[in-house]
Amino acid sequence: MIREHRQSATAGKIILGYLPSPNWVSVHYGARLTGRCDGCGDQIAMADFTIMVRLQRSMTLQFHGECFDVYGQTRYC
């Protein structure tokens, strides 16, 4: 999936309420992650720049860098 598609997919999840409010406790840049991105849903490859976010209530999310950019700029009502 290309960068713009990942960002669009992440924005769609935010609009539909599938991602919690970004009230994080800690952010870990460059974490070596595998699995699916919680933003776009695409597979995370070891070569991808990733970010792991720990939210309040001990929830952890993982994102591609470009997906985190969209998530981190979101303002929830």
URQUIFEN-V746985 format. One record per residue. RES is the residue in one small letter. PSI is psi in whole degrees, 0 to 359 (none if undefined). Layout:
[[RES/PSI] [RES/PSI]]
This chain:
[[m/137] [i/163] [r/310] [e/323] [h/321] [r/316] [q/319] [s/317] [a/319] [t/315] [a/321] [g/319] [k/324] [i/311] [i/320] [l/355] [g/19] [y/348] [l/137] [p/162] [s/138] [p/66] [n/74] [w/157] [v/320] [s/152] [v/130] [h/106] [y/142] [g/20] [a/142] [r/99] [l/155] [t/170] [g/202] [r/145] [c/132] [d/347] [g/289] [c/340] [g/355] [d/156] [q/140] [i/125] [a/155] [m/333] [a/347] [d/144] [f/124] [t/163] [i/131] [m/132] [v/127] [r/122] [l/170] [q/156] [r/24] [s/24] [m/137] [t/134] [l/153] [q/141] [f/151] [h/157] [g/315] [e/331] [c/322] [f/324] [d/316] [v/313] [y/316] [g/340] [q/0] [t/137] [r/115] [y/148] [c/none]]
